[in-house]
């Protein structure tokens, strides 16, 4: 197919658009047309194919983010593509419908990437995976997985690590299966016991409305730069998404028999009692609301008979937001709350169980999840 020029000898945007709309998605397109299509891919009208893609997001400012991304891009099948978003580099793996985006901002600063990508490309984002560093007071080396959100913050509160007060992103259904696979890979590459493999509670941004998870390397500069840790994270993504030809890990199917999903309530940031359950094969995990994300104000000096309605704080809002976001990420699943009983005082436990009953949220015991 030949491309006609205007009287000035230049192609108009309209002419380009009409030509590409006719042949960009056909095998009949000429090499010249395909080159032109790639050049103008992000700016011209396109057929809304609504292809489902996974976005993997890394920042060049963080070695624990860019190193795993570079290790992943060193694996077969990647080609540079227009990122379609300003100030970002893009790479695609066509066979898997996976896109890698590299930017130079803080990792929690890129709000609404899922929406912006769809508007720019017509591709629908079905999951987001962020690569990042992890920090901890203990400075212990760690590889972590976690969902995101700040559901405990009140409207108007500052969100120092991104997000929007009261919001929780749908958690990626892969969190549980990938945590278990991450532990296997880390053991195979001799990172255990030096590195702890752990979940983290729900925290920080950026804002998304798509199933999301963070994969992190911690906890100091020495470990953020560790190439063996970066390689393990890259392998987790490569194998977890089935890019090497094997079966993907953690694809959710609500019609399966094991469709119960853990909503963690209480405990510390690393959720050890929830972890004990999630490490079992076949367990799915949603949001993990640590004790600090369940602010409770007791006006009755911690009396066991305290009326639930008298207990202030945003704990109700946090539980409701975490439950609803988890429910949206696991269609067809049964969401069961798992309480870290030892982390609550009696009046807190009574209030939370009462509220869960009011919301028709079932409470699960460990054996209920596997």
C-alpha positions in Angstrom: 0.0 0.0 0.0 1.4 3.4 -1.0 1.0 6.5 1.2 -0.2 9.6 -0.6 1.3 13.0 0.1 -0.4 16.4 0.2 0.4 19.1 -2.3 3.2 20.1 0.0 4.7 16.6 -0.3 4.0 15.9 3.4 1.6 13.4 4.9 -1.1 15.0 7.0 -2.1 13.4 10.3 -5.5 12.7 8.9 -4.0 10.9 5.9 -1.7 8.9 8.2 -4.5 8.0 10.5 -6.8 6.8 7.7 -4.0 4.7 6.2 -2.9 3.1 9.5 -6.5 2.4 10.5 -6.9 0.4 7.3 -3.8 -1.7 7.5 -1.9 -1.4 10.8 -3.5 -4.5 12.2 -3.4 -6.6 9.0 -0.7 -8.8 7.6 -1.0 -6.9 4.3 0.7 -3.8 5.8 3.9 -3.0 4.0 7.2 -2.6 6.0 7.1 1.1 5.4 3.6 1.3 6.8 4.5 -0.7 9.8 7.5 1.6 10.5 5.2 4.5 10.3 2.7 2.8 12.5 5.3 2.3 15.2 6.4 5.9 14.9 2.9 7.3 15.3 1.6 4.5 17.5 1.0 6.7 20.6 -0.6 9.7 18.9 -3.0 8.5 16.3 -6.6 7.1 16.6 -6.4 3.3 16.8 -8.8 0.4 16.8 -9.9 -0.2 20.4 -8.8 -3.8 20.6 -8.9 -3.7 24.4 -6.0 -6.2 24.6 -5.3 -7.1 28.2 -1.8 -6.3 29.3 0.4 -6.4 32.4 2.4 -3.3 33.3 5.7 -3.8 35.2 6.9 -0.4 36.5 10.4 0.5 37.6 12.2 3.7 38.4 15.8 4.5 37.4 16.3 6.4 40.7 16.2 3.2 42.8 18.7 0.3 42.3 16.3 -2.1 43.9 13.8 -1.2 41.2 15.9 -0.7 38.0 18.3 -3.7 38.6 15.5 -6.3 38.6 13.9 -4.5 35.6 17.2 -4.7 33.7 17.7 -8.4 34.7 14.2 -9.1 33.4 14.8 -7.2 30.1 18.0 -9.2 29.6 15.8 -12.3 29.1 14.5 -13.2 25.6 11.6 -11.7 23.8 11.8 -8.0 24.7 11.8 -5.1 22.2 11.8 -1.4 22.8 8.4 0.2 22.2 6.9 3.7 22.5 6.0 4.0 26.1 3.0 6.2 25.1 3.5 8.1 28.4 5.7 11.2 28.7 9.2 10.8 30.1 9.0 7.0 30.1 10.8 4.2 28.3 8.8 1.2 27.2 9.5 -2.4 26.4 7.1 -5.1 25.2 7.0 -8.8 25.3 4.4 -9.5 22.7 3.9 -13.2 23.4 2.8 -12.5 26.9 1.1 -9.1 26.6 3.6 -7.7 29.1 4.9 -4.1 29.1 7.8 -2.7 31.1 7.8 1.0 31.9 10.9 2.8 33.2 10.6 6.4 34.6 12.8 8.6 36.7 10.4 9.6 39.4 9.8 8.2 42.9 8.0 4.8 42.5 4.9 6.0 44.5 4.4 9.1 42.4 2.9 7.7 39.2 -0.8 7.8 40.0 -3.4 6.3 37.7 -0.9 4.5 35.4 -3.6 2.0 34.5 -6.1 4.6 33.3 -3.5 6.7 31.5 -2.1 3.7 29.7 -5.5 2.6 28.4 -6.2 6.2 27.3 -2.9 6.4 25.4 -2.9 2.9 23.8 -6.3 1.4 23.9 -4.8 -1.6 25.8 -6.6 -2.4 29.1 -4.3 -3.0 32.0 -5.4 -6.1 34.0 -2.5 -6.0 36.6 0.3 -3.7 37.8 3.6 -4.9 39.3 5.9 -2.3 40.9 9.5 -3.0 41.6 10.9 -1.1 44.6 13.3 -0.9 47.5 12.2 -1.8 51.0 13.4 0.0 54.2 13.2 -1.3 57.7 14.5 -0.1 61.1 16.1 -3.5 61.6 18.1 -3.1 58.3 17.6 -6.8 57.8 17.9 -8.0 54.2 14.5 -9.0 52.8 12.5 -9.8 49.7 8.9 -8.7 50.3 5.5 -8.8 48.6 2.5 -6.6 49.5 -0.7 -4.9 48.3 -1.1 -1.2 48.4 -3.4 1.4 49.9 -3.9 3.8 52.8 -7.5 2.9 53.8 -7.0 4.1 57.4 -6.3 7.7 56.6 -9.0 10.3 57.0 -10.0 12.7 54.2 -7.6 15.6 54.2 -4.8 13.6 56.0 -1.4 13.8 54.3 -0.4 10.6 52.5 3.4 10.8 52.8 4.0 7.7 50.6 1.4 8.4 48.0 -2.2 7.1 47.7 -5.5 8.7 48.6 -6.9 8.7 52.1 -9.5 6.0 52.5 -8.4 4.2 49.3 -7.2 0.6 48.8 -6.2 -0.8 45.4 -7.5 -4.2 44.4 -4.8 -6.6 45.6 -3.1 -8.7 42.9 -4.4 -12.3 43.2 -0.8 -13.4 42.6 0.4 -12.2 45.9 0.0 -15.5 47.8 1.2 -17.8 45.0 4.1 -15.5 44.2 5.2 -15.3 47.8 5.5 -19.0 47.9 7.3 -19.1 44.5 9.6 -16.3 45.7 10.7 -18.4 48.7 11.5 -21.3 46.4 13.6 -19.2 44.1 15.4 -17.5 46.9 16.2 -20.8 48.5 17.4 -22.2 45.1 19.7 -19.2 44.7 21.1 -19.4 48.2 19.6 -16.1 49.4 17.9 -17.9 52.4 18.5 -17.6 55.3 20.4 -14.4 54.7 17.3 -12.8 53.2 13.9 -12.9 54.9 11.0 -13.7 52.5 7.9 -12.1 53.8 4.6 -10.4 53.2 4.1 -6.8 54.3 0.9 -5.1 55.4 -1.1 -2.9 53.0 0.6 0.5 52.8 1.5 3.5 50.5 0.6 4.4 46.9 0.5 5.1 44.0 -3.2 5.3 43.2 -4.4 2.5 40.9 -7.8 0.9 40.3 -6.3 -2.4 38.9 -5.0 -5.4 40.8 -1.6 -4.3 42.1 1.3 -5.6 44.0 4.8 -4.4 45.0 7.9 -6.6 44.9 10.7 -5.1 47.0 14.3 -5.7 48.0 15.4 -4.5 51.4 16.7 -3.1 53.5 19.8 -1.0 53.0 21.8 0.3 50.1 24.1 -2.7 50.2 21.2 -5.0 49.6 19.3 -2.8 47.2 22.2 -3.2 44.8 22.6 -6.9 45.2 22.5 -8.4 41.7 21.6 -11.9 43.0 18.5 -10.5 44.7 17.6 -8.5 41.5 18.0 -11.7 39.5 15.6 -13.6 41.8 13.0 -10.9 41.5 13.4 -10.9 37.7 13.0 -14.7 37.6 9.9 -14.4 39.8 8.3 -12.1 37.3 9.5 -14.1 34.3 8.3 -17.4 35.6 5.3 -16.0 37.4 3.9 -14.5 34.2 4.7 -17.6 32.1 7.1 -15.6 29.8 9.5 -18.5 29.5 6.8 -20.8 28.1 5.8 -22.4 31.3 2.4 -22.0 33.1 1.9 -18.7 34.8 1.7 -18.7 38.6 -1.3 -17.3 40.4 -3.9 -16.9 37.7 -7.2 -16.5 39.6 -10.2 -18.6 38.6 -13.1 -18.2 41.0 -14.7 -21.4 39.8 -12.0 -23.6 41.3 -12.8 -25.5 44.5 -10.3 -23.5 46.6 -11.8 -20.1 46.2 -11.4 -18.8 49.7 -9.4 -15.6 50.1 -7.7 -14.4 53.3 -8.3 -10.8 54.4 -5.7 -10.2 57.1 -6.8 -8.1 60.1 -4.4 -7.1 62.9 -0.8 -8.1 63.7 2.4 -6.3 62.9 3.6 -4.9 59.6 5.1 -8.3 58.5 1.9 -10.2 59.5 3.6 -13.4 60.8 0.4 -15.1 61.8 -1.2 -14.4 58.4 2.1 -15.5 56.8 1.8 -18.9 58.5 -1.4 -19.5 56.6 -0.4 -17.9 53.3 2.7 -20.1 53.0 0.4 -23.2 52.6 -0.2 -24.3 49.0 -3.4 -23.1 47.4 -4.0 -20.1 49.8 -5.1 -16.9 48.2 -4.5 -13.6 50.0 -6.0 -10.1 49.7 -5.4 -7.0 51.8 -3.4 -7.2 55.0 -4.5 -4.6 57.5 -1.9 -4.4 60.3 -2.8 -3.1 63.7 -1.5 0.4 62.9 -3.9 0.6 60.0 -6.9 0.0 62.3 -6.9 3.1 64.5 -9.3 2.6 67.4 -10.1 5.2 70.1 -11.6 3.8 73.3 -13.7 6.2 75.2 -14.6 3.7 78.0 -11.2 2.9 79.4 -10.9 -0.4 77.6 -14.0 -2.0 79.2 -15.1 -5.2 77.5 -18.7 -4.0 77.3 -17.8 -0.9 75.3 -20.5 -0.2 72.7 -19.0 -0.6 69.2 -20.5 2.7 68.1 -18.6 4.5 70.8 -15.2 3.4 69.5 -13.8 6.2 67.4 -11.1 6.0 64.7 -11.0 4.9 61.1 -10.8 1.1 61.7 -14.3 0.5 60.3 -13.5 2.4 57.1 -10.2 0.6 56.7 -11.8 -2.9 57.1 -14.6 -2.0 54.7 -12.2 -0.5 52.1 -9.9 -3.5 52.4 -12.7 -6.0 52.1 -14.4 -4.3 49.1 -11.1 -4.0 47.2 -10.2 -7.6 47.9 -13.7 -8.7 46.7 -13.2 -6.8 43.5 -9.9 -8.5 42.8 -11.3 -12.0 43.3 -14.6 -12.3 41.4 -16.4 -15.5 42.5 -14.2 -15.8 45.6 -15.3 -16.0 49.2 -13.5 -13.5 51.3 -12.8 -14.6 54.9 -11.4 -12.4 57.5 -8.5 -13.9 59.4 -7.9 -12.1 62.8 -4.5 -12.0 64.6 -6.3 -12.5 67.9 -3.2 -12.1 70.0 -2.6 -8.6 68.7 -6.0 -7.3 70.0 -7.2 -6.4 73.5 -10.6 -8.0 74.3 -12.6 -4.8 73.7 -10.9 -4.3 70.3 -11.5 -7.9 69.3 -15.2 -7.6 70.4 -15.6 -4.5 68.4 -14.0 -5.8 65.2 -15.9 -9.2 65.3 -19.1 -7.2 65.9 -18.5 -5.0 62.9 -17.6 -7.9 60.7 -20.9 -9.5 61.6 -22.7 -6.3 60.8 -21.0 -6.3 57.4 -21.7 -10.0 56.7 -18.0 -10.7 56.5 -17.3 -14.2 57.6 -14.3 -15.0 59.9 -12.1 -17.9 58.9 -10.0 -20.2 61.0 -6.6 -21.3 59.6 -7.9 -24.6 58.3 -10.7 -22.9 56.4 -8.1 -21.6 53.9 -6.6 -24.8 52.7 
